Structure formats: C-alpha cells, structure tokens
C-alpha cells in the first residue's frame, strides 16, 4: 500500500525545516539524523551502520556487488549489519533529497523481538522452542533490503518528525516513537533479517556479531583466523558465510571500514591524512594513501575537499514552533 500524499507532504515539509542545509543534520535524539542533498550525487562509497533509512522526497540507489536497492518515497532501506556500499542520489534544488536515518539499537530491538516472538527468541542456553526462528534463518536473510513503506510506518515516521521538532517532545515522546518504528520494521516482511542478526545461533547471527565487532573496534589488529574463531567457524566456512552477507571478503571489509572512518575523521574532525590513517590502524601512511585512492578514486585531500558538504554533520535545527504548526 502506498503512503498517502498528505502524510508524505507533511513529512517532506517537516524534514525541509529540520534539515535546512545539505549534508547530515543531528536531531535532538541520539541515533536519529536527517539527510539532505540539493543536487544529484553520483555513485559515492558510503558506510552505513545498522539502521532504517526513510526517504520522504527524492530517491537514492544503493549498490552492493551486483544488486541495486532503491529507496524513495515508496520504499525504505533496512540494514541489519554495518555495511560499506555505494549510493547514488537523485535530487534537485527545487526537490531536494530529504531523508531520516534511525540507528538500530540492537538492545532495544532484541527486547522488542523477545516480546513479539516470546520463546522463539530465547538465547541458546535457555530452554524453549526455536523452530520459528530457525525457519526464518533458513530463508538466508540479507544484511541490506529495501521494502515498501506502508501507511503504518509512514504515520509513525511523521509522528517522530513532529516530536523531534520540539525539545520537550523530543525528550519525552521521541524515544517511544523510535521504539514503535523498530517494532513496525520487525513486523514487516523483512523483519526476519533483523531477528537473525540478534540470534545467538545461525550463521547470519555469527557473522553479524563479527561485523559489529569490526565496526566498533576497527583500529585494533584484525586477522581472519581470529575473526573465524570469534564466529565459531572454520576459516573456509567463515570466508563463505562472510562473503554471502557482506558481499566482500573479510580483508576487504576491514580495509573498507578503516578507509571510510578515516575519511570521516578528515572531513568532520579536520585530521590530516597521516593522523587519520594512524587513528584507524594503518602503520604505513603511503599504503593508506594508495588504498584510499583505490577505494574513493581520489587522493585524501581531493576527497575531503569534494565531500566536505555531503558528509558534514550539522547541529540540530532549533525550531520550537514547527511541531505546533503541523
């Protein structure tokens, strides 16, 4: 079912005020950010953490290996694992891309999944049937999916945007609305991927934990043998399952995460290439420069100058009157 025009217009109007400038804008709630682009942006490497991305105007395409994921006013994106991929943006000055990104707090989502599924989501060391979860895992859930935006989720998103337009509502109401948003995604046809990422059994769950571990601590020394042991898999099995979910090898994934994080450090914290490379775990600045140019197609200095606006992170807009005007 497509989202009603009225709801979409209201979401677009609110987002236009909450994200007045290009790039990423913080909201009043940690874990929620707004995105705006006033012009088309060609294929750009990005790194998304586990999140829900809802586009209210304009459209984006995500490219992972040989697959394309479209997210626009009719489709939203769900990432149940941290994933490097590339995106392309359709936007104009008259109709800018406007989107909201909600980070998936896996503790909150796990609590919700237990409430929704009961015993089916019990940890492996507790008694209780796991047949429903195992059946979902048998469908080989993906780390990234795009799926139709239904009226219930659109309504929840609209209420979240309204709450984030007011400092008091952001504090009192917004956390509960984010929880509702996660619930609605869990109940969707793609909710199985997030459930599997939470599961203590199953290859998707094992690889998901490793991906999150790399994402959280990418600067530490990382090798495939240790990561395979962390997942409880043989090295060949780990390679196969890792590539099926992340669409790349473990070594390439680690390299990509480090390079993306270094780019953000240079753009948002004004670190030099040498300082950023050391911060993310590179021992050789020349190796970092070579791999950075291979990944992004430009030297670190050129990339930072080009992407300064697209990846800027602005403070929350101060718009106390917005919530009462819609």
C-alpha positions in Angstrom: 0.0 0.0 0.0 1.5 3.4 -1.0 1.9 6.2 1.5 -0.9 8.8 1.4 0.0 12.0 -0.4 -1.0 14.1 2.7 1.3 12.2 5.1 4.2 12.3 2.6 3.7 16.1 2.1 3.7 16.6 5.9 6.9 14.6 6.3 8.6 16.4 3.5 7.7 19.8 4.9 8.9 18.9 8.4 12.2 17.5 7.1 12.7 20.5 5.0 12.8 22.6 8.2 14.7 20.0 10.3 17.4 19.7 7.7 17.8 23.2 6.3 21.3 22.6 4.9 23.0 20.0 2.8 24.7 17.1 4.4 23.7 15.3 7.7 22.0 17.2 10.5 21.8 15.9 14.0 18.4 15.6 15.5 17.5 16.2 19.2 17.6 12.5 19.8 20.9 10.5 19.6 20.7 7.9 16.9 18.4 9.9 14.6 19.9 12.0 11.8 18.4 13.9 8.9 19.9 13.8 5.3 19.6 16.5 2.6 21.0 16.8 -0.9 20.1 19.7 -3.2 21.7 18.2 -6.3 22.3 14.8 -7.9 25.2 12.9 -6.4 27.0 10.2 -8.5 28.0 6.9 -7.1 29.7 7.5 -3.8 31.2 4.9 -1.4 29.5 5.1 2.0 29.4 3.1 5.2 26.1 2.7 7.0 25.7 1.3 10.5 22.6 -0.9 11.3 19.8 1.5 10.6 16.4 2.3 9.0 16.5 5.0 6.2 13.3 6.5 5.2 13.3 8.9 2.2 10.5 11.4 2.0 11.5 13.2 -1.2 14.0 12.4 -3.9 15.5 9.0 -4.2 18.6 7.0 -3.6 20.0 3.8 -5.0 22.4 1.5 -3.1 24.8 -0.7 -4.9 26.1 -3.9 -3.3 28.0 -6.2 -5.5 25.6 -7.0 -8.4 22.5 -5.9 -6.6 20.7 -2.5 -6.6 18.5 -1.3 -3.8 16.2 1.6 -4.4 14.9 3.7 -1.5 12.5 6.6 -2.1 9.1 7.9 -1.0 7.6 4.4 -1.5 10.5 2.2 -0.3 12.7 2.4 2.8 16.0 0.8 3.4 16.9 -1.5 6.3 20.5 -2.5 7.2 20.7 -5.2 9.9 24.6 -5.2 9.8 27.2 -2.4 9.3 27.9 -2.4 5.6 30.1 -0.5 3.2 28.5 0.0 -0.2 27.9 2.8 -2.7 25.0 5.1 -3.2 23.6 7.4 -6.0 21.3 10.3 -5.2 18.6 11.9 -7.3 17.8 15.4 -6.2 17.3 19.0 -7.4 17.3 22.4 -5.9 13.5 22.5 -6.3 13.0 19.0 -4.9 16.0 18.1 -2.7 16.5 14.7 -1.3 15.1 14.6 2.2 15.5 11.6 4.4 15.7 10.4 8.1 18.1 7.8 9.3 17.3 5.9 12.6 20.1 3.8 14.0 19.1 0.4 15.1 19.9 0.0 18.8 20.2 -3.8 18.9 19.5 -4.0 22.6 16.1 -2.2 22.1 15.4 -4.3 19.0 16.3 -7.5 20.9 13.9 -6.6 23.7 11.2 -6.0 21.2 11.9 -9.2 19.3 11.5 -11.2 22.6 8.2 -9.5 23.3 7.0 -10.2 19.8 8.3 -13.7 19.4 8.3 -15.0 23.0 10.2 -18.2 23.5 11.3 -18.3 19.8 13.9 -15.6 20.6 15.4 -17.2 23.8 19.2 -17.4 23.9 20.6 -20.8 23.1 21.4 -21.6 26.7 17.8 -21.3 27.8 15.1 -23.8 27.2 12.3 -23.1 24.7 11.3 -23.8 21.1 13.4 -22.1 18.3 11.5 -23.6 15.3 10.1 -20.3 14.1 13.5 -18.6 14.3 15.2 -21.5 12.6 12.6 -21.3 9.8 13.3 -17.6 9.3 17.1 -18.3 9.2 16.6 -21.0 6.6 15.4 -18.2 4.2 19.0 -16.8 4.3 18.3 -13.2 5.4 20.2 -10.4 3.8 22.2 -7.7 5.6 20.5 -5.0 3.4 17.0 -4.8 2.0 14.6 -2.2 0.5 11.0 -2.8 1.1 7.7 -0.9 0.5 6.8 1.8 3.0 3.3 1.1 4.3 0.9 3.6 5.9 1.5 2.5 9.5 5.3 3.0 9.2 4.8 6.4 7.4 2.4 7.6 10.2 5.0 6.6 12.8 7.7 8.4 10.9 5.5 11.5 10.7 4.9 11.5 14.5 8.7 11.1 15.1 9.5 14.1 12.9 6.8 16.2 14.8 8.3 15.1 18.1 11.8 16.0 17.0 10.7 19.5 16.1 10.2 20.3 19.8 12.8 20.0 22.5 10.4 18.8 25.2 8.6 16.3 22.8 12.0 15.0 21.6 12.9 14.3 25.2 9.6 12.8 26.3 7.9 11.3 23.3 10.6 10.6 20.6 12.3 7.6 22.3 9.0 5.8 22.5 8.2 6.6 18.8 11.6 5.2 17.8 10.8 2.0 19.7 7.5 1.8 17.8 9.3 2.4 14.5 11.6 -0.6 15.2 8.6 -2.7 16.2 6.9 -1.9 12.9 10.0 -2.9 10.9 10.3 -6.1 12.9 6.7 -6.9 12.0 7.4 -6.2 8.3 8.2 -8.9 5.7 11.9 -8.0 6.2 11.9 -8.3 10.0 13.5 -11.8 9.8 16.8 -10.3 8.8 17.0 -8.2 12.0 15.8 -11.1 14.1 18.5 -13.3 12.6 21.2 -10.7 13.4 20.1 -10.9 17.0 20.0 -14.7 17.2 22.7 -16.5 19.2 22.6 -19.4 16.7 22.8 -19.5 12.9 25.5 -18.3 10.5 23.8 -14.9 9.9 23.9 -14.2 13.6 27.5 -15.3 14.0 28.7 -13.1 11.0 26.6 -10.2 12.2 28.3 -10.2 15.6 31.7 -10.2 13.9 30.7 -7.4 11.5 29.6 -5.3 14.5 32.8 -6.1 16.4 34.9 -4.9 13.4 32.8 -1.8 13.1 33.1 -1.0 16.8 36.9 -1.6 17.1 38.3 -1.3 13.6 41.7 0.1 14.7 42.8 -3.0 16.6 44.9 -5.7 14.9 42.5 -7.9 13.0 43.1 -11.2 11.2 40.8 -13.7 9.5 41.8 -16.6 11.8 40.9 -14.7 15.0 37.6 -13.5 13.5 36.7 -17.0 12.4 37.3 -18.3 15.9 35.2 -15.4 17.2 32.4 -16.6 15.0 32.9 -20.2 16.0 33.5 -21.3 12.3 36.4 -22.8 10.4 38.3 -20.3 8.2 36.8 -21.6 4.9 33.3 -21.6 6.3 33.8 -18.2 7.8 35.0 -16.8 4.4 32.0 -18.3 2.6 29.3 -17.1 5.1 31.0 -13.7 5.5 31.0 -13.0 1.7 27.4 -14.2 1.4 26.3 -11.5 3.9 28.8 -8.6 3.4 29.3 -9.3 -0.4 33.0 -8.9 0.1 35.9 -10.7 1.7 36.8 -10.2 5.4 40.1 -8.4 4.5 38.4 -6.1 2.0 35.6 -5.4 4.5 38.1 -4.4 7.3 40.1 -2.2 4.8 36.9 -0.5 3.6 35.7 0.2 7.2 39.0 1.7 8.1 39.2 3.9 5.0 35.6 5.2 5.5 36.3 6.0 9.1 39.5 7.8 8.2 37.6 9.8 5.6 35.0 10.9 8.2 37.8 11.9 10.6 39.4 14.1 8.0 36.1 15.7 7.0 34.4 16.1 10.4 37.4 16.5 12.7 39.9 18.1 10.2 42.5 15.5 10.8 45.4 15.2 8.4 45.7 12.1 6.2 48.6 10.9 8.3 46.8 11.4 11.6 43.6 9.8 10.3 45.5 6.7 8.9 47.2 6.1 12.2 43.9 6.6 14.1 42.2 3.8 12.1 45.0 1.3 12.4 47.3 1.9 9.4 51.1 1.7 10.1 52.1 3.0 6.7 50.9 6.4 5.5 52.0 5.6 1.9 49.9 2.3 2.0 47.0 4.3 3.3 47.2 6.9 0.5 47.4 4.1 -2.2 44.4 2.2 -0.8 42.4 5.4 -0.1 42.8 6.4 -3.8 41.9 2.9 -5.0 38.7 3.0 -2.8 37.5 6.5 -3.5 39.1 7.4 -6.8 40.8 10.5 -5.4 43.6 11.3 -3.0 42.7 12.0 0.6 43.0 15.8 0.1 40.9 15.8 -3.0 38.2 13.6 -1.5 37.9 15.8 1.6 37.5 19.0 -0.4 34.9 17.3 -2.7 32.8 15.7 0.1 33.0 18.3 2.8 29.4 19.3 2.3 27.9 15.9 1.5 29.3 14.4 4.7 29.2 17.4 7.0 27.4 16.8 10.3 25.4 19.8 11.4 23.9 20.5 14.8 20.2 20.1 15.3 18.0 22.8 13.9 16.3 25.0 16.6 12.7 25.0 15.5 10.4 25.2 18.5 7.4 26.3 16.6 7.4 23.5 14.0 5.6 20.8 15.9 2.5 23.0 16.7 2.2 24.2 13.1 1.5 20.7 11.6 
